[in-house]
Each structure stands twice: as structure tokens, then as C-alpha cells.
Amino acid sequence: MNMNVSGIFGLIILLLDIWAIVNIVQSGATNGAKVLWIALVVLLPVLGLIIWFVAGPRGGRT
């Protein structure tokens, strides 16, 4: 049972990280900033996602 919960939590984090990366790529940030944000989300999946949600670039912004 506990294994199923952790697997579902991991899948949710993976999907949210992919969503964040897509939004970062579509944002109006510079390429250097995009690379740094993507690296943060990939290297620190949960913490990077939280930091991006609070302070990161959003899709469609210029």
C-alpha cells in the first residue's frame, strides 16, 4: 500500500516537473535564464518546482 502511494506521488511530481519545464521553455525569459530554471527543476524536482512556482518565468510572458 505504501509503495503505491509513493509511486503515485512520484508520478505527480514528474508530471508537474514536465509541466513546469514546458512553461519555462514557452516563457519570454532569456535562453540563459531558461537553462538555469530547467536545471533547477531537474536537479531538485520538488524544491525546484516550488521555487519556480513562486518566482519563475511563466509561459507567454515577455
Predicted model as a PDB file, atoms N, CA, C, CB and O in Angstrom, pLDDT in the B-factor column:
MODEL        1                                                                  
ATOM      1  N   MET A   1       0.830  -1.202   0.000  1.00 52.00           N  
ATOM      2  CA  MET A   1       0.000   0.000   0.000  1.00 52.00           C  
ATOM      3  C   MET A   1       0.867   1.257   0.000  1.00 52.00           C  
ATOM      4  CB  MET A   1      -0.940   0.004   1.216  1.00 52.00           C  
ATOM      5  O   MET A   1       0.654   2.157  -0.812  1.00 52.00           O  
ATOM      6  N   ASN A   2       1.839   1.323   0.901  1.00 62.00           N  
ATOM      7  CA  ASN A   2       2.709   2.493   0.976  1.00 62.00           C  
ATOM      8  C   ASN A   2       3.486   2.681  -0.323  1.00 62.00           C  
ATOM      9  CB  ASN A   2       3.677   2.362   2.155  1.00 62.00           C  
ATOM     10  O   ASN A   2       3.749   3.811  -0.733  1.00 62.00           O  
ATOM     11  N   MET A   3       3.852   1.578  -0.968  1.00 68.00           N  
ATOM     12  CA  MET A   3       4.578   1.653  -2.224  1.00 68.00           C  
ATOM     13  C   MET A   3       3.713   2.302  -3.313  1.00 68.00           C  
ATOM     14  CB  MET A   3       5.030   0.250  -2.662  1.00 68.00           C  
ATOM     15  O   MET A   3       4.224   3.065  -4.132  1.00 68.00           O  
ATOM     16  N   ASN A   4       2.427   2.007  -3.326  1.00 83.00           N  
ATOM     17  CA  ASN A   4       1.529   2.612  -4.299  1.00 83.00           C  
ATOM     18  C   ASN A   4       1.396   4.110  -4.096  1.00 83.00           C  
ATOM     19  CB  ASN A   4       0.170   1.964  -4.225  1.00 83.00           C  
ATOM     20  O   ASN A   4       1.356   4.871  -5.063  1.00 83.00           O  
ATOM     21  N   VAL A   5       1.327   4.531  -2.851  1.00 82.00           N  
ATOM     22  CA  VAL A   5       1.200   5.959  -2.544  1.00 82.00           C  
ATOM     23  C   VAL A   5       2.452   6.699  -2.974  1.00 82.00           C  
ATOM     24  CB  VAL A   5       0.941   6.178  -1.039  1.00 82.00           C  
ATOM     25  O   VAL A   5       2.350   7.768  -3.578  1.00 82.00           O  
ATOM     26  N   SER A   6       3.634   6.162  -2.682  1.00 85.00           N  
ATOM     27  CA  SER A   6       4.872   6.835  -3.070  1.00 85.00           C  
ATOM     28  C   SER A   6       5.033   6.836  -4.589  1.00 85.00           C  
ATOM     29  CB  SER A   6       6.084   6.157  -2.406  1.00 85.00           C  
ATOM     30  O   SER A   6       5.565   7.791  -5.155  1.00 85.00           O  
ATOM     31  N   GLY A   7       4.579   5.775  -5.250  1.00 88.00           N  
ATOM     32  CA  GLY A   7       4.638   5.742  -6.709  1.00 88.00           C  
ATOM     33  C   GLY A   7       3.731   6.777  -7.336  1.00 88.00           C  
ATOM     34  O   GLY A   7       4.114   7.426  -8.309  1.00 88.00           O  
ATOM     35  N   ILE A   8       2.547   6.940  -6.800  1.00 91.00           N  
ATOM     36  CA  ILE A   8       1.610   7.951  -7.303  1.00 91.00           C  
ATOM     37  C   ILE A   8       2.158   9.349  -7.048  1.00 91.00           C  
ATOM     38  CB  ILE A   8       0.222   7.790  -6.640  1.00 91.00           C  
ATOM     39  O   ILE A   8       2.062  10.223  -7.909  1.00 91.00           O  
ATOM     40  N   PHE A   9       2.739   9.563  -5.856  1.00 92.00           N  
ATOM     41  CA  PHE A   9       3.337  10.861  -5.533  1.00 92.00           C  
ATOM     42  C   PHE A   9       4.485  11.165  -6.495  1.00 92.00           C  
ATOM     43  CB  PHE A   9       3.840  10.882  -4.068  1.00 92.00           C  
ATOM     44  O   PHE A   9       4.613  12.293  -6.970  1.00 92.00           O  
ATOM     45  N   GLY A  10       5.311  10.173  -6.780  1.00 92.00           N  
ATOM     46  CA  GLY A  10       6.418  10.358  -7.713  1.00 92.00           C  
ATOM     47  C   GLY A  10       5.938  10.690  -9.112  1.00 92.00           C  
ATOM     48  O   GLY A  10       6.523  11.540  -9.782  1.00 92.00           O  
ATOM     49  N   LEU A  11       4.888  10.032  -9.558  1.00 93.00           N  
ATOM     50  CA  LEU A  11       4.321  10.303 -10.871  1.00 93.00           C  
ATOM     51  C   LEU A  11       3.753  11.716 -10.952  1.00 93.00           C  
ATOM     52  CB  LEU A  11       3.238   9.285 -11.197  1.00 93.00           C  
ATOM     53  O   LEU A  11       3.921  12.403 -11.960  1.00 93.00           O  
ATOM     54  N   ILE A  12       3.085  12.143  -9.896  1.00 95.00           N  
ATOM     55  CA  ILE A  12       2.534  13.509  -9.854  1.00 95.00           C  
ATOM     56  C   ILE A  12       3.661  14.535  -9.926  1.00 95.00           C  
ATOM     57  CB  ILE A  12       1.693  13.726  -8.565  1.00 95.00           C  
ATOM     58  O   ILE A  12       3.555  15.515 -10.662  1.00 95.00           O  
ATOM     59  N   ILE A  13       4.740  14.322  -9.170  1.00 95.00           N  
ATOM     60  CA  ILE A  13       5.879  15.240  -9.202  1.00 95.00           C  
ATOM     61  C   ILE A  13       6.493  15.267 -10.599  1.00 95.00           C  
ATOM     62  CB  ILE A  13       6.941  14.831  -8.155  1.00 95.00           C  
ATOM     63  O   ILE A  13       6.832  16.338 -11.103  1.00 95.00           O  
ATOM     64  N   LEU A  14       6.639  14.098 -11.230  1.00 95.00           N  
ATOM     65  CA  LEU A  14       7.193  14.035 -12.583  1.00 95.00           C  
ATOM     66  C   LEU A  14       6.332  14.823 -13.564  1.00 95.00           C  
ATOM     67  CB  LEU A  14       7.317  12.577 -13.043  1.00 95.00           C  
ATOM     68  O   LEU A  14       6.857  15.590 -14.371  1.00 95.00           O  
ATOM     69  N   LEU A  15       5.016  14.640 -13.503  1.00 96.00           N  
ATOM     70  CA  LEU A  15       4.116  15.366 -14.405  1.00 96.00           C  
ATOM     71  C   LEU A  15       4.169  16.874 -14.160  1.00 96.00           C  
ATOM     72  CB  LEU A  15       2.679  14.863 -14.236  1.00 96.00           C  
ATOM     73  O   LEU A  15       4.162  17.661 -15.107  1.00 96.00           O  
ATOM     74  N   LEU A  16       4.222  17.271 -12.895  1.00 96.00           N  
ATOM     75  CA  LEU A  16       4.312  18.706 -12.584  1.00 96.00           C  
ATOM     76  C   LEU A  16       5.641  19.292 -13.046  1.00 96.00           C  
ATOM     77  CB  LEU A  16       4.137  18.939 -11.078  1.00 96.00           C  
ATOM     78  O   LEU A  16       5.687  20.432 -13.509  1.00 96.00           O  
ATOM     79  N   ASP A  17       6.724  18.522 -12.924  1.00 96.00           N  
ATOM     80  CA  ASP A  17       8.024  18.996 -13.405  1.00 96.00           C  
ATOM     81  C   ASP A  17       8.020  19.167 -14.920  1.00 96.00           C  
ATOM     82  CB  ASP A  17       9.136  18.025 -12.990  1.00 96.00           C  
ATOM     83  O   ASP A  17       8.560  20.146 -15.436  1.00 96.00           O  
ATOM     84  N   ILE A  18       7.417  18.224 -15.632  1.00 96.00           N  
ATOM     85  CA  ILE A  18       7.324  18.341 -17.088  1.00 96.00           C  
ATOM     86  C   ILE A  18       6.503  19.565 -17.461  1.00 96.00           C  
ATOM     87  CB  ILE A  18       6.702  17.070 -17.702  1.00 96.00           C  
ATOM     88  O   ILE A  18       6.863  20.306 -18.376  1.00 96.00           O  
ATOM     89  N   TRP A  19       5.401  19.776 -16.753  1.00 95.00           N  
ATOM     90  CA  TRP A  19       4.562  20.959 -16.991  1.00 95.00           C  
ATOM     91  C   TRP A  19       5.357  22.247 -16.751  1.00 95.00           C  
ATOM     92  CB  TRP A  19       3.311  20.927 -16.077  1.00 95.00           C  
ATOM     93  O   TRP A  19       5.252  23.199 -17.525  1.00 95.00           O  
ATOM     94  N   ALA A  20       6.146  22.271 -15.683  1.00 94.00           N  
ATOM     95  CA  ALA A  20       6.964  23.452 -15.377  1.00 94.00           C  
ATOM     96  C   ALA A  20       7.990  23.689 -16.471  1.00 94.00           C  
ATOM     97  CB  ALA A  20       7.669  23.289 -14.018  1.00 94.00           C  
ATOM     98  O   ALA A  20       8.187  24.827 -16.898  1.00 94.00           O  
ATOM     99  N   ILE A  21       8.648  22.626 -16.933  1.00 95.00           N  
ATOM    100  CA  ILE A  21       9.659  22.776 -17.978  1.00 95.00           C  
ATOM    101  C   ILE A  21       9.035  23.300 -19.268  1.00 95.00           C  
ATOM    102  CB  ILE A  21      10.364  21.438 -18.236  1.00 95.00           C  
ATOM    103  O   ILE A  21       9.620  24.157 -19.929  1.00 95.00           O  
ATOM    104  N   VAL A  22       7.874  22.805 -19.629  1.00 94.00           N  
ATOM    105  CA  VAL A  22       7.184  23.298 -20.827  1.00 94.00           C  
ATOM    106  C   VAL A  22       6.868  24.784 -20.672  1.00 94.00           C  
ATOM    107  CB  VAL A  22       5.881  22.492 -21.085  1.00 94.00           C  
ATOM    108  O   VAL A  22       7.046  25.556 -21.614  1.00 94.00           O  
ATOM    109  N   ASN A  23       6.406  25.183 -19.504  1.00 94.00           N  
ATOM    110  CA  ASN A  23       6.108  26.602 -19.263  1.00 94.00           C  
ATOM    111  C   ASN A  23       7.371  27.453 -19.287  1.00 94.00           C  
ATOM    112  CB  ASN A  23       5.396  26.775 -17.922  1.00 94.00           C  
ATOM    113  O   ASN A  23       7.341  28.586 -19.767  1.00 94.00           O  
ATOM    114  N   ILE A  24       8.469  26.929 -18.782  1.00 94.00           N  
ATOM    115  CA  ILE A  24       9.733  27.669 -18.810  1.00 94.00           C  
ATOM    116  C   ILE A  24      10.177  27.878 -20.251  1.00 94.00           C  
ATOM    117  CB  ILE A  24      10.830  26.922 -18.008  1.00 94.00           C  
ATOM    118  O   ILE A  24      10.573  28.982 -20.623  1.00 94.00           O  
ATOM    119  N   VAL A  25      10.115  26.827 -21.065  1.00 94.00           N  
ATOM    120  CA  VAL A  25      10.535  26.923 -22.467  1.00 94.00           C  
ATOM    121  C   VAL A  25       9.668  27.925 -23.222  1.00 94.00           C  
ATOM    122  CB  VAL A  25      10.467  25.543 -23.149  1.00 94.00           C  
ATOM    123  O   VAL A  25      10.167  28.638 -24.092  1.00 94.00           O  
ATOM    124  N   GLN A  26       8.387  27.988 -22.905  1.00 93.00           N  
ATOM    125  CA  GLN A  26       7.465  28.890 -23.602  1.00 93.00           C  
ATOM    126  C   GLN A  26       7.500  30.313 -23.055  1.00 93.00           C  
ATOM    127  CB  GLN A  26       6.057  28.353 -23.511  1.00 93.00           C  
ATOM    128  O   GLN A  26       6.862  31.204 -23.615  1.00 93.00           O  
ATOM    129  N   SER A  27       8.228  30.532 -21.984  1.00 92.00           N  
ATOM    130  CA  SER A  27       8.249  31.864 -21.367  1.00 92.00           C  
ATOM    131  C   SER A  27       9.087  32.831 -22.193  1.00 92.00           C  
ATOM    132  CB  SER A  27       8.796  31.785 -19.931  1.00 92.00           C  
ATOM    133  O   SER A  27       9.799  32.432 -23.114  1.00 92.00           O  
ATOM    134  N   GLY A  28       8.987  34.090 -21.847  1.00 91.00           N  
ATOM    135  CA  GLY A  28       9.750  35.123 -22.535  1.00 91.00           C  
ATOM    136  C   GLY A  28      11.113  35.365 -21.919  1.00 91.00           C  
ATOM    137  O   GLY A  28      11.763  36.357 -22.248  1.00 91.00           O  
ATOM    138  N   ALA A  29      11.567  34.487 -21.034  1.00 92.00           N  
ATOM    139  CA  ALA A  29      12.866  34.658 -20.390  1.00 92.00           C  
ATOM    140  C   ALA A  29      13.992  34.439 -21.403  1.00 92.00           C  
ATOM    141  CB  ALA A  29      13.014  33.684 -19.199  1.00 92.00           C  
ATOM    142  O   ALA A  29      13.789  33.838 -22.458  1.00 92.00           O  
ATOM    143  N   THR A  30      15.174  34.936 -21.064  1.00 94.00           N  
ATOM    144  CA  THR A  30      16.332  34.717 -21.930  1.00 94.00           C  
ATOM    145  C   THR A  30      16.697  33.240 -21.930  1.00 94.00           C  
ATOM    146  CB  THR A  30      17.538  35.576 -21.471  1.00 94.00           C  
ATOM    147  O   THR A  30      16.310  32.493 -21.031  1.00 94.00           O  
ATOM    148  N   ASN A  31      17.445  32.828 -22.948  1.00 95.00           N  
ATOM    149  CA  ASN A  31      17.836  31.420 -23.039  1.00 95.00           C  
ATOM    150  C   ASN A  31      18.667  30.989 -21.840  1.00 95.00           C  
ATOM    151  CB  ASN A  31      18.615  31.170 -24.323  1.00 95.00           C  
ATOM    152  O   ASN A  31      18.512  29.871 -21.349  1.00 95.00           O  
ATOM    153  N   GLY A  32      19.548  31.865 -21.364  1.00 95.00           N  
ATOM    154  CA  GLY A  32      20.359  31.535 -20.191  1.00 95.00           C  
ATOM    155  C   GLY A  32      19.500  31.316 -18.956  1.00 95.00           C  
ATOM    156  O   GLY A  32      19.745  30.393 -18.179  1.00 95.00           O  
ATOM    157  N   ALA A  33      18.501  32.157 -18.776  1.00 94.00           N  
ATOM    158  CA  ALA A  33      17.602  32.014 -17.630  1.00 94.00           C  
ATOM    159  C   ALA A  33      16.786  30.737 -17.745  1.00 94.00           C  
ATOM    160  CB  ALA A  33      16.670  33.229 -17.518  1.00 94.00           C  
ATOM    161  O   ALA A  33      16.545  30.051 -16.751  1.00 94.00           O  
ATOM    162  N   LYS A  34      16.359  30.421 -18.971  1.00 95.00           N  
ATOM    163  CA  LYS A  34      15.602  29.185 -19.174  1.00 95.00           C  
ATOM    164  C   LYS A  34      16.433  27.969 -18.793  1.00 95.00           C  
ATOM    165  CB  LYS A  34      15.141  29.070 -20.630  1.00 95.00           C  
ATOM    166  O   LYS A  34      15.938  27.061 -18.124  1.00 95.00           O  
ATOM    167  N   VAL A  35      17.694  27.946 -19.214  1.00 96.00           N  
ATOM    168  CA  VAL A  35      18.575  26.820 -18.901  1.00 96.00           C  
ATOM    169  C   VAL A  35      18.738  26.693 -17.395  1.00 96.00           C  
ATOM    170  CB  VAL A  35      19.954  26.994 -19.579  1.00 96.00           C  
ATOM    171  O   VAL A  35      18.681  25.583 -16.865  1.00 96.00           O  
ATOM    172  N   LEU A  36      18.938  27.799 -16.696  1.00 96.00           N  
ATOM    173  CA  LEU A  36      19.099  27.744 -15.240  1.00 96.00           C  
ATOM    174  C   LEU A  36      17.829  27.254 -14.550  1.00 96.00           C  
ATOM    175  CB  LEU A  36      19.484  29.121 -14.699  1.00 96.00           C  
ATOM    176  O   LEU A  36      17.905  26.445 -13.626  1.00 96.00           O  
ATOM    177  N   TRP A  37      16.679  27.724 -14.979  1.00 95.00           N  
ATOM    178  CA  TRP A  37      15.416  27.285 -14.373  1.00 95.00           C  
ATOM    179  C   TRP A  37      15.169  25.801 -14.624  1.00 95.00           C  
ATOM    180  CB  TRP A  37      14.243  28.111 -14.922  1.00 95.00           C  
ATOM    181  O   TRP A  37      14.748  25.072 -13.726  1.00 95.00           O  
ATOM    182  N   ILE A  38      15.434  25.361 -15.855  1.00 96.00           N  
ATOM    183  CA  ILE A  38      15.243  23.938 -16.168  1.00 96.00           C  
ATOM    184  C   ILE A  38      16.194  23.082 -15.354  1.00 96.00           C  
ATOM    185  CB  ILE A  38      15.452  23.676 -17.670  1.00 96.00           C  
ATOM    186  O   ILE A  38      15.801  22.027 -14.856  1.00 96.00           O  
ATOM    187  N   ALA A  39      17.444  23.520 -15.209  1.00 97.00           N  
ATOM    188  CA  ALA A  39      18.416  22.774 -14.397  1.00 97.00           C  
ATOM    189  C   ALA A  39      17.941  22.685 -12.951  1.00 97.00           C  
ATOM    190  CB  ALA A  39      19.813  23.442 -14.460  1.00 97.00           C  
ATOM    191  O   ALA A  39      18.066  21.633 -12.323  1.00 97.00           O  
ATOM    192  N   LEU A  40      17.403  23.764 -12.423  1.00 96.00           N  
ATOM    193  CA  LEU A  40      16.909  23.763 -11.046  1.00 96.00           C  
ATOM    194  C   LEU A  40      15.760  22.770 -10.873  1.00 96.00           C  
ATOM    195  CB  LEU A  40      16.453  25.170 -10.643  1.00 96.00           C  
ATOM    196  O   LEU A  40      15.725  22.024  -9.895  1.00 96.00           O  
ATOM    197  N   VAL A  41      14.833  22.761 -11.808  1.00 96.00           N  
ATOM    198  CA  VAL A  41      13.685  21.862 -11.719  1.00 96.00           C  
ATOM    199  C   VAL A  41      14.120  20.401 -11.882  1.00 96.00           C  
ATOM    200  CB  VAL A  41      12.635  22.227 -12.786  1.00 96.00           C  
ATOM    201  O   VAL A  41      13.580  19.516 -11.219  1.00 96.00           O  
ATOM    202  N   VAL A  42      15.090  20.148 -12.758  1.00 96.00           N  
ATOM    203  CA  VAL A  42      15.538  18.777 -12.990  1.00 96.00           C  
ATOM    204  C   VAL A  42      16.375  18.264 -11.813  1.00 96.00           C  
ATOM    205  CB  VAL A  42      16.350  18.696 -14.293  1.00 96.00           C  
ATOM    206  O   VAL A  42      16.206  17.121 -11.386  1.00 96.00           O  
ATOM    207  N   LEU A  43      17.265  19.093 -11.293  1.00 96.00           N  
ATOM    208  CA  LEU A  43      18.157  18.650 -10.218  1.00 96.00           C  
ATOM    209  C   LEU A  43      17.467  18.574  -8.859  1.00 96.00           C  
ATOM    210  CB  LEU A  43      19.341  19.579 -10.125  1.00 96.00           C  
ATOM    211  O   LEU A  43      17.810  17.727  -8.034  1.00 96.00           O  
ATOM    212  N   LEU A  44      16.508  19.446  -8.626  1.00 96.00           N  
ATOM    213  CA  LEU A  44      15.758  19.459  -7.364  1.00 96.00           C  
ATOM    214  C   LEU A  44      14.265  19.415  -7.694  1.00 96.00           C  
ATOM    215  CB  LEU A  44      16.110  20.735  -6.499  1.00 96.00           C  
ATOM    216  O   LEU A  44      13.593  20.446  -7.659  1.00 96.00           O  
ATOM    217  N   PRO A  45      13.744  18.235  -8.013  1.00 94.00           N  
ATOM    218  CA  PRO A  45      12.373  18.167  -8.550  1.00 94.00           C  
ATOM    219  C   PRO A  45      11.304  18.818  -7.676  1.00 94.00           C  
ATOM    220  CB  PRO A  45      12.002  16.743  -8.765  1.00 94.00           C  
ATOM    221  O   PRO A  45      10.486  19.579  -8.195  1.00 94.00           O  
ATOM    222  N   VAL A  46      11.279  18.552  -6.386  1.00 94.00           N  
ATOM    223  CA  VAL A  46      10.213  19.106  -5.543  1.00 94.00           C  
ATOM    224  C   VAL A  46      10.531  20.559  -5.180  1.00 94.00           C  
ATOM    225  CB  VAL A  46      10.032  18.253  -4.256  1.00 94.00           C  
ATOM    226  O   VAL A  46       9.698  21.443  -5.380  1.00 94.00           O  
ATOM    227  N   LEU A  47      11.714  20.804  -4.655  1.00 95.00           N  
ATOM    228  CA  LEU A  47      12.097  22.158  -4.256  1.00 95.00           C  
ATOM    229  C   LEU A  47      12.169  23.087  -5.466  1.00 95.00           C  
ATOM    230  CB  LEU A  47      13.446  22.139  -3.524  1.00 95.00           C  
ATOM    231  O   LEU A  47      11.717  24.230  -5.403  1.00 95.00           O  
ATOM    232  N   GLY A  48      12.737  22.598  -6.565  1.00 94.00           N  
ATOM    233  CA  GLY A  48      12.818  23.410  -7.777  1.00 94.00           C  
ATOM    234  C   GLY A  48      11.445  23.781  -8.304  1.00 94.00           C  
ATOM    235  O   GLY A  48      11.234  24.897  -8.779  1.00 94.00           O  
ATOM    236  N   LEU A  49      10.508  22.841  -8.219  1.00 93.00           N  
ATOM    237  CA  LEU A  49       9.138  23.115  -8.652  1.00 93.00           C  
ATOM    238  C   LEU A  49       8.498  24.197  -7.792  1.00 93.00           C  
ATOM    239  CB  LEU A  49       8.296  21.837  -8.603  1.00 93.00           C  
ATOM    240  O   LEU A  49       7.821  25.086  -8.308  1.00 93.00           O  
ATOM    241  N   ILE A  50       8.706  24.124  -6.502  1.00 94.00           N  
ATOM    242  CA  ILE A  50       8.147  25.123  -5.586  1.00 94.00           C  
ATOM    243  C   ILE A  50       8.759  26.493  -5.859  1.00 94.00           C  
ATOM    244  CB  ILE A  50       8.390  24.712  -4.117  1.00 94.00           C  
ATOM    245  O   ILE A  50       8.043  27.493  -5.925  1.00 94.00           O  
ATOM    246  N   ILE A  51      10.087  26.543  -6.020  1.00 94.00           N  
ATOM    247  CA  ILE A  51      10.757  27.820  -6.288  1.00 94.00           C  
ATOM    248  C   ILE A  51      10.284  28.391  -7.619  1.00 94.00           C  
ATOM    249  CB  ILE A  51      12.294  27.644  -6.296  1.00 94.00           C  
ATOM    250  O   ILE A  51      10.020  29.588  -7.727  1.00 94.00           O  
ATOM    251  N   TRP A  52      10.176  27.527  -8.642  1.00 92.00           N  
ATOM    252  CA  TRP A  52       9.699  28.004  -9.938  1.00 92.00           C  
ATOM    253  C   TRP A  52       8.277  28.540  -9.833  1.00 92.00           C  
ATOM    254  CB  TRP A  52       9.763  26.882 -10.977  1.00 92.00           C  
ATOM    255  O   TRP A  52       7.956  29.571 -10.425  1.00 92.00           O  
ATOM    256  N   PHE A  53       7.421  27.847  -9.082  1.00 91.00           N  
ATOM    257  CA  PHE A  53       6.030  28.275  -8.947  1.00 91.00           C  
ATOM    258  C   PHE A  53       5.939  29.657  -8.309  1.00 91.00           C  
ATOM    259  CB  PHE A  53       5.238  27.259  -8.119  1.00 91.00           C  
ATOM    260  O   PHE A  53       5.079  30.456  -8.676  1.00 91.00           O  
ATOM    261  N   VAL A  54       6.825  29.940  -7.353  1.00 94.00           N  
ATOM    262  CA  VAL A  54       6.798  31.220  -6.650  1.00 94.00           C  
ATOM    263  C   VAL A  54       7.477  32.328  -7.456  1.00 94.00           C  
ATOM    264  CB  VAL A  54       7.470  31.082  -5.290  1.00 94.00           C  
ATOM    265  O   VAL A  54       6.961  33.443  -7.530  1.00 94.00           O  
ATOM    266  N   ALA A  55       8.642  32.029  -8.066  1.00 92.00           N  
ATOM    267  CA  ALA A  55       9.449  33.103  -8.634  1.00 92.00           C  
ATOM    268  C   ALA A  55       9.824  32.928 -10.095  1.00 92.00           C  
ATOM    269  CB  ALA A  55      10.679  33.245  -7.849  1.00 92.00           C  
ATOM    270  O   ALA A  55      10.461  33.813 -10.667  1.00 92.00           O  
ATOM    271  N   GLY A  56       9.455  31.828 -10.713  1.00 88.00           N  
ATOM    272  CA  GLY A  56       9.947  31.540 -12.065  1.00 88.00           C  
ATOM    273  C   GLY A  56       9.169  32.224 -13.170  1.00 88.00           C  
ATOM    274  O   GLY A  56       8.099  32.791 -12.950  1.00 88.00           O  
ATOM    275  N   PRO A  57       9.739  32.154 -14.374  1.00 85.00           N  
ATOM    276  CA  PRO A  57       9.056  32.724 -15.542  1.00 85.00           C  
ATOM    277  C   PRO A  57       7.858  31.880 -15.917  1.00 85.00           C  
ATOM    278  CB  PRO A  57      10.015  32.837 -16.737  1.00 85.00           C  
ATOM    279  O   PRO A  57       7.866  30.665 -15.721  1.00 85.00           O  
ATOM    280  N   ARG A  58       6.846  32.502 -16.446  1.00 73.00           N  
ATOM    281  CA  ARG A  58       5.636  31.804 -16.877  1.00 73.00           C  
ATOM    282  C   ARG A  58       5.536  31.846 -18.393  1.00 73.00           C  
ATOM    283  CB  ARG A  58       4.374  32.428 -16.231  1.00 73.00           C  
ATOM    284  O   ARG A  58       6.109  32.722 -19.040  1.00 73.00           O  
ATOM    285  N   GLY A  59       4.811  30.901 -18.945  1.00 63.00           N  
ATOM    286  CA  GLY A  59       4.608  30.863 -20.391  1.00 63.00           C  
ATOM    287  C   GLY A  59       3.866  32.104 -20.877  1.00 63.00           C  
ATOM    288  O   GLY A  59       2.931  32.581 -20.234  1.00 63.00           O  
ATOM    289  N   GLY A  60       4.299  32.612 -22.014  1.00 58.00           N  
ATOM    290  CA  GLY A  60       3.614  33.738 -22.611  1.00 58.00           C  
ATOM    291  C   GLY A  60       4.033  35.093 -22.089  1.00 58.00           C  
ATOM    292  O   GLY A  60       3.627  36.113 -22.646  1.00 58.00           O  
ATOM    293  N   ARG A  61       4.820  35.137 -21.053  1.00 48.00           N  
ATOM    294  CA  ARG A  61       5.285  36.436 -20.555  1.00 48.00           C  
ATOM    295  C   ARG A  61       6.406  36.960 -21.431  1.00 48.00           C  
ATOM    296  CB  ARG A  61       5.758  36.327 -19.091  1.00 48.00           C  
ATOM    297  O   ARG A  61       7.183  36.191 -21.997  1.00 48.00           O  
ATOM    298  N   THR A  62       6.480  38.271 -21.535  1.00 45.00           N  
ATOM    299  CA  THR A  62       7.579  38.888 -22.285  1.00 45.00           C  
ATOM    300  C   THR A  62       8.288  39.871 -21.406  1.00 45.00           C  
ATOM    301  CB  THR A  62       7.074  39.579 -23.561  1.00 45.00           C  
ATOM    302  O   THR A  62       9.249  40.506 -21.839  1.00 45.00           O  
TER     303      THR A  62                                                      
ENDMDL                                                                          
END                                                                             
